[in-house]
Amino acid sequence: SREFFDLEMEKMWKGVGKYACREENLPEVGDYFVYDLARLSVVIVRTEDGLKGYYNSCLHRGTKLKPSGTSGWSPSITCPYHAWDWNLDGTVKNIPCDWEFPQLDRAKACLPEVRVDSWNGFVFINFAKEGPDLLEYLEVLPEHFRNWDLTGWYAHGHVRKHLSCNWKIVQEAFMEAYHTPVVHPEMTHVVGDHNMQHDIFSDHISRDLCAMAVPSPTSKVTMTQQEMLDSMLVGDAGMVGERTVVPEGKSARWVMAERLREKMKREFGLDYADHSVPEMIDSLKYNVFPNVIFYPAPGLALIQLFRPDGHDQNKAIFDIITLRPKPADGSDFTVAEPIDIVEGEGFASKGGMDAFLGQVLDQDTEIMRWQQEGMYAS
């Protein structure tokens, strides 16, 4: 309802830490990134002293300082209406015709800030002036991610889909695998679903483990380990590489993990020798309240972000960002810009997404309008 949506905006969204972007979105001083949530908007900037976030609203007449959904570089923060200008640290730089504003105390005319902090390459914002800092809010997450250093990774692909449903409908689809035999029947022979593991660690953090090359309890097919390997489904096939023969006494899971370890060492200089098979290839995901899921395993390194689309409880934005390691030789890489799609368009239809992963996401999102309409029909 609109009433509940308004309560969410006031009581929940404004009082919790929210994932906004990656550090590589703002690598240089002067880089900015605009984070939008319904009518809320924040300009995150890289300053000489680190990251800062400002309400995206001019103190003069309220005009947005930077357009929604944009990123880029600028030496200062200038209003596009009357050219009031602030330094990157939020202090006043220039006010045209400043003699017209004798009442203005420049020391008090700094851009209002929101809290900004980062962890493991992930940048968070918080509108609340008080409350736990980011590491305290993330609770067990830093300890659980001690084997996954993602600061040397970057957003390799980014697809953003606009959907006709509430944002929670989108997020909840990725918090269970109960639907897999119906929505993704091709996956039941090689992906665990009804035997998926769920762990709730605290108010803010939960985890799901969906094993690859483990058949669903609903599967009626018995497959050899070689058949399992040949059919094994992964989220980002480009990271795992080619299949091979399963050695005697080994499993399809072992082969996939070993090949991925070799690829990561050879191509990116990353040593995963001490990582277990689940840490390498499984759909291992951490849900961070209220609206982001992190997948840290190298074979399926993703970010899923869920938000209202505009100030409308019946519209949602679903961002899926695939991560890749930065080149080991220090060469340049391109941080993915979001590719916007709408209902009826496939996740892989405009590039930027592995074909199989795109197909699975298409199946997930096609059901969401039906769920929204069914809730209203109840």
C-alpha positions as CSV (number, residue, x, y, z in Angstrom):
1,S,0.0,0.0,0.0
2,R,1.0,3.6,-0.3
3,E,0.8,4.0,3.4
4,F,3.3,1.2,4.0
5,F,5.6,2.4,1.3
6,D,5.6,5.9,2.9
7,L,6.5,4.3,6.3
8,E,9.3,2.3,4.6
9,M,10.7,5.5,3.2
10,E,10.6,7.4,6.5
11,K,11.3,4.7,9.1
12,M,13.5,2.2,7.2
13,W,15.3,3.6,4.2
14,K,16.4,6.7,5.9
15,G,17.8,4.9,8.9
16,V,19.9,2.0,7.6
17,G,23.1,1.5,5.7
18,K,22.5,1.0,2.0
19,Y,24.9,-0.3,-0.7
20,A,25.3,2.5,-3.3
21,C,28.2,1.6,-5.7
22,R,31.7,0.2,-5.9
23,E,35.0,2.0,-5.2
24,E,36.0,1.6,-8.8
25,N,33.1,3.9,-9.7
26,L,35.0,6.7,-8.1
27,P,38.7,6.1,-8.5
28,E,40.0,9.6,-8.8
29,V,39.5,12.9,-6.9
30,G,36.6,14.7,-8.5
31,D,34.8,11.6,-9.6
32,Y,31.1,11.5,-8.6
33,F,28.3,8.9,-8.5
34,V,24.6,9.7,-8.1
35,Y,22.7,7.3,-5.9
36,D,18.9,7.4,-6.2
37,L,16.2,5.8,-4.0
38,A,12.6,6.8,-4.8
39,R,12.7,10.6,-4.3
40,L,15.9,10.5,-2.3
41,S,19.2,11.3,-4.1
42,V,22.8,11.6,-3.0
43,V,25.9,12.8,-4.8
44,I,28.9,10.7,-3.7
45,V,32.2,12.3,-4.5
46,R,35.9,11.4,-4.2
47,T,37.7,14.1,-2.4
48,E,41.4,14.5,-1.3
49,D,40.3,13.1,2.1
50,G,38.3,10.2,0.8
51,L,34.6,9.7,-0.1
52,K,31.9,12.1,0.9
53,G,28.1,12.1,0.2
54,Y,25.8,15.1,-0.1
55,Y,22.1,15.5,-0.5
56,N,21.6,16.1,-4.2
57,S,19.9,19.4,-3.8
58,C,21.1,23.0,-4.2
59,L,20.8,25.1,-1.0
60,H,19.6,28.1,-3.1
61,R,16.5,26.8,-4.9
62,G,16.6,23.1,-4.5
63,T,17.7,22.1,-8.0
64,K,19.4,18.7,-8.3
65,L,23.2,19.3,-8.4
66,K,23.8,16.3,-10.6
67,P,21.3,14.4,-12.8
68,S,19.9,11.2,-11.4
69,G,21.6,8.0,-12.5
70,T,24.8,9.8,-13.6
71,S,28.4,9.5,-12.8
72,G,31.5,11.4,-14.0
73,W,34.1,13.9,-13.0
74,S,34.0,17.6,-12.1
75,P,36.4,19.8,-10.2
76,S,33.6,21.1,-8.0
77,I,29.9,20.7,-7.5
78,T,28.0,23.4,-9.4
79,C,24.2,23.9,-9.6
80,P,23.0,23.9,-13.2
81,Y,20.4,26.6,-12.5
82,H,22.2,29.6,-11.0
83,A,25.8,28.3,-10.8
84,W,26.1,28.3,-7.0
85,D,29.4,26.3,-6.6
86,W,30.8,24.1,-3.8
87,N,34.2,22.6,-3.4
88,L,34.4,18.8,-3.3
89,D,34.7,19.0,0.5
90,G,31.2,20.7,0.6
91,T,32.4,24.2,1.5
92,V,31.2,27.2,-0.6
93,K,33.4,28.0,-3.5
94,N,31.5,30.7,-5.4
95,I,28.2,32.4,-5.4
96,P,27.5,34.6,-8.4
97,C,26.4,38.1,-7.4
98,D,27.2,37.3,-3.8
99,W,26.5,41.0,-2.8
100,E,22.8,40.0,-3.2
101,F,23.1,37.7,-0.2
102,P,24.6,39.7,2.7
103,Q,22.6,37.6,5.1
104,L,24.4,34.4,4.0
105,D,26.9,32.9,6.4
106,R,29.3,31.0,4.1
107,A,30.5,28.9,7.0
108,K,27.0,27.5,7.5
109,A,26.3,27.1,3.8
110,C,28.2,23.9,3.3
111,L,26.4,21.1,1.5
112,P,24.5,18.8,4.0
113,E,26.2,15.4,4.2
114,V,25.1,11.8,4.5
115,R,27.4,9.2,6.0
116,V,29.5,7.3,3.5
117,D,31.8,4.4,4.2
118,S,33.2,1.5,2.3
119,W,34.2,-2.1,3.0
120,N,35.8,-4.7,0.6
121,G,35.3,-2.3,-2.4
122,F,31.6,-1.8,-1.6
123,V,30.4,1.8,-0.9
124,F,27.5,2.4,1.5
125,I,25.5,5.5,2.4
126,N,23.3,6.2,5.4
127,F,21.0,9.2,5.9
128,A,20.9,8.8,9.7
129,K,23.3,11.0,11.5
130,E,23.6,8.6,14.4
131,G,23.7,4.8,14.7
132,P,26.2,2.0,14.1
133,D,29.1,2.5,11.8
134,L,29.4,0.3,8.7
135,L,31.5,-2.5,10.2
136,E,29.2,-2.7,13.2
137,Y,26.2,-2.8,10.9
138,L,27.7,-5.6,8.8
139,E,28.1,-7.7,11.9
140,V,29.5,-11.2,10.8
141,L,30.1,-10.3,7.2
142,P,33.7,-9.0,7.3
143,E,34.7,-12.2,9.2
144,H,32.9,-14.4,6.7
145,F,34.5,-12.6,3.8
146,R,38.1,-13.0,5.1
147,N,38.8,-15.4,2.3
148,W,37.2,-13.2,-0.4
149,D,39.1,-9.9,-0.9
150,L,37.1,-8.2,-3.6
151,T,38.9,-4.8,-3.5
152,G,40.9,-6.0,-6.6
153,W,37.7,-6.8,-8.5
154,Y,35.5,-4.5,-10.6
155,A,32.0,-4.3,-12.2
156,H,32.5,-6.1,-15.5
157,G,28.8,-6.3,-16.4
158,H,25.8,-4.3,-15.2
159,V,22.2,-4.8,-16.3
160,R,19.3,-2.9,-14.7
161,K,15.7,-4.1,-15.2
162,H,12.6,-2.0,-14.6
163,L,9.7,-4.2,-13.3
164,S,6.0,-3.7,-12.6
165,C,6.0,-4.9,-9.0
166,N,7.0,-4.0,-5.5
167,W,10.8,-4.1,-4.8
168,K,10.4,-6.8,-2.1
169,I,8.8,-9.2,-4.6
170,V,12.0,-9.0,-6.7
171,Q,14.3,-9.5,-3.7
172,E,12.3,-12.4,-2.2
173,A,12.6,-14.4,-5.4
174,F,16.4,-14.6,-4.7
175,M,16.0,-15.6,-1.1
176,E,14.7,-19.1,-1.7
177,A,15.1,-22.0,-4.3
178,Y,11.7,-23.5,-3.5
179,H,10.5,-22.3,-6.9
180,T,13.4,-23.8,-9.0
181,P,11.7,-27.0,-10.1
182,V,8.8,-25.0,-11.5
183,V,10.4,-21.8,-12.9
184,H,13.8,-23.4,-13.8
185,P,13.1,-27.0,-14.5
186,E,16.3,-27.4,-16.6
187,M,18.3,-26.8,-13.4
188,T,16.9,-29.5,-11.2
189,H,19.4,-32.3,-12.3
190,V,22.5,-30.3,-11.5
191,V,21.6,-27.7,-8.8
192,G,20.4,-28.3,-5.3
193,D,17.2,-26.4,-4.6
194,H,14.8,-27.9,-2.0
195,N,18.0,-29.0,-0.1
196,M,19.4,-25.4,-0.1
197,Q,20.9,-24.3,3.2
198,H,19.6,-21.1,4.9
199,D,21.5,-19.4,7.7
200,I,20.2,-16.4,9.7
201,F,23.1,-14.8,11.6
202,S,21.6,-11.5,12.9
203,D,19.1,-8.8,12.2
204,H,21.0,-7.6,9.2
205,I,22.8,-10.6,7.7
206,S,21.6,-14.0,6.3
207,R,23.2,-16.5,4.0
208,D,22.0,-19.0,1.4
209,L,24.0,-21.9,0.0
210,C,22.8,-23.5,-3.2
211,A,25.2,-26.3,-4.3
212,M,26.2,-26.8,-7.9
213,A,26.5,-30.4,-9.4
214,V,24.1,-31.6,-6.6
215,P,20.8,-32.8,-7.9
216,S,17.5,-31.5,-6.6
217,P,15.5,-33.9,-4.4
218,T,12.8,-33.5,-7.1
219,S,15.1,-34.8,-9.9
220,K,14.2,-38.2,-11.3
221,V,17.4,-38.5,-13.4
222,T,20.5,-40.3,-12.2
223,M,23.6,-38.8,-13.8
224,T,27.3,-39.9,-13.7
225,Q,29.9,-37.4,-12.5
226,Q,31.0,-36.8,-16.1
227,E,27.4,-36.2,-17.2
228,M,27.0,-33.8,-14.3
229,L,30.2,-31.9,-15.3
230,D,29.1,-31.7,-19.0
231,S,25.7,-30.3,-17.9
232,M,26.9,-28.2,-15.0
233,L,25.4,-24.8,-14.9
234,V,27.4,-21.8,-13.6
235,G,26.5,-18.2,-13.3
236,D,29.3,-16.7,-15.3
237,A,30.7,-19.3,-17.7
238,G,33.5,-16.9,-18.8
239,M,35.0,-17.2,-15.4
240,V,35.0,-21.0,-15.1
241,G,36.3,-21.8,-18.6
242,E,36.2,-25.1,-20.5
243,R,35.0,-28.4,-19.1
244,T,37.2,-31.4,-19.0
245,V,37.2,-35.1,-18.1
246,V,36.4,-36.1,-14.5
247,P,39.4,-38.1,-13.2
248,E,38.7,-41.4,-11.5
249,G,37.7,-40.9,-7.9
250,K,36.9,-37.2,-8.3
251,S,33.7,-35.4,-8.7
252,A,32.3,-32.9,-11.1
253,R,32.3,-30.3,-8.3
254,W,36.0,-31.0,-7.7
255,V,36.9,-30.6,-11.3
256,M,35.1,-27.3,-11.7
257,A,36.7,-25.9,-8.6
258,E,40.1,-27.0,-9.6
259,R,39.8,-25.6,-13.2
260,L,38.7,-22.3,-11.7
261,R,41.6,-22.2,-9.3
262,E,44.0,-22.7,-12.2
263,K,42.3,-20.0,-14.3
264,M,42.4,-17.5,-11.5
265,K,46.1,-18.2,-10.9
266,R,47.1,-18.2,-14.5
267,E,45.1,-15.2,-15.8
268,F,44.7,-13.0,-12.7
269,G,47.5,-14.0,-10.3
270,L,45.1,-14.9,-7.6
271,D,45.8,-17.9,-5.4
272,Y,42.7,-19.8,-4.2
273,A,44.5,-23.0,-3.2
274,D,43.1,-22.9,0.3
275,H,39.5,-22.3,-0.8
276,S,37.0,-25.1,-0.5
277,V,34.9,-26.2,-3.4
278,P,31.7,-24.4,-2.1
279,E,33.9,-21.2,-1.7
280,M,34.9,-21.5,-5.4
281,I,31.8,-22.5,-7.4
282,D,28.6,-22.6,-5.4
283,S,25.8,-20.1,-5.4
284,L,26.8,-18.7,-2.0
285,K,25.1,-15.5,-1.3
286,Y,24.8,-13.1,1.6
287,N,21.7,-11.0,2.1
288,V,22.4,-7.6,3.7
289,F,19.3,-5.9,5.0
290,P,17.5,-4.1,3.5
291,N,18.1,-4.6,-0.2
292,V,21.4,-6.0,-1.4
293,I,22.8,-9.6,-2.0
294,F,26.5,-10.3,-2.4
295,Y,27.8,-13.4,-4.1
296,P,31.5,-13.7,-3.3
297,A,32.5,-17.1,-4.8
298,P,34.8,-16.6,-7.8
299,G,32.7,-18.8,-10.1
300,L,29.6,-16.6,-9.4
301,A,30.7,-13.2,-8.1
302,L,27.6,-10.9,-8.3
303,I,25.8,-8.0,-6.7
304,Q,22.0,-7.9,-6.7
305,L,20.4,-4.6,-5.8
306,F,16.6,-4.0,-5.3
307,R,14.9,-0.6,-5.0
308,P,11.7,1.2,-5.7
309,D,11.5,2.7,-9.2
310,G,10.7,6.3,-8.5
311,H,8.2,7.0,-5.8
312,D,5.9,4.2,-6.7
313,Q,5.2,1.1,-4.6
314,N,4.2,-0.8,-7.7
315,K,7.5,-0.3,-9.6
316,A,10.9,-1.7,-8.9
317,I,14.5,-1.5,-10.2
318,F,16.6,-4.7,-10.2
319,D,20.3,-4.2,-10.7
320,I,22.6,-7.2,-11.3
321,I,26.3,-6.6,-11.5
322,T,28.8,-9.2,-12.4
323,L,32.3,-8.9,-10.9
324,R,35.7,-9.8,-12.5
325,P,39.3,-9.5,-11.1
326,K,41.2,-6.5,-12.3
327,P,44.0,-7.4,-14.8
328,A,47.1,-8.8,-13.1
329,D,49.4,-6.7,-15.3
330,G,47.9,-3.5,-14.2
331,S,46.4,-2.7,-17.6
332,D,43.3,-0.6,-18.0
333,F,39.8,-2.0,-17.5
334,T,36.4,-0.6,-18.2
335,V,33.9,-0.3,-15.3
336,A,30.5,-1.3,-16.7
337,E,27.8,1.3,-17.2
338,P,24.3,0.1,-16.5
339,I,22.3,-1.3,-19.4
340,D,18.6,-0.5,-18.9
341,I,16.0,-3.0,-19.9
342,V,12.3,-3.3,-19.4
343,E,9.8,-6.1,-19.1
344,G,9.8,-8.3,-22.2
345,E,13.5,-7.6,-22.8
346,G,16.0,-10.3,-21.9
347,F,18.9,-9.7,-19.5
348,A,21.4,-10.8,-22.2
349,S,19.6,-9.1,-25.1
350,K,21.8,-6.0,-25.1
351,G,25.1,-7.6,-24.1
352,G,26.9,-7.3,-20.7
353,M,25.5,-10.6,-19.4
354,D,26.4,-14.3,-19.7
355,A,23.7,-16.0,-21.8
356,F,22.8,-18.7,-19.3
357,L,22.7,-16.4,-16.4
358,G,20.5,-14.0,-18.4
359,Q,18.1,-16.9,-19.2
360,V,17.7,-17.8,-15.5
361,L,17.1,-14.2,-14.6
362,D,14.5,-13.8,-17.4
363,Q,12.6,-16.8,-15.9
364,D,12.8,-15.3,-12.4
365,T,11.5,-11.8,-13.5
366,E,8.8,-13.0,-15.9
367,I,6.8,-14.3,-12.9
368,M,6.9,-11.1,-10.8
369,R,4.1,-9.2,-12.5
370,W,1.8,-12.2,-12.0
371,Q,2.7,-12.2,-8.3
372,Q,2.1,-8.5,-7.9
373,E,-1.3,-8.7,-9.7
374,G,-2.2,-11.8,-7.8
375,M,-1.6,-10.0,-4.5
376,Y,-4.0,-7.2,-5.5
377,A,-6.5,-9.8,-6.6
378,S,-6.5,-11.6,-3.2
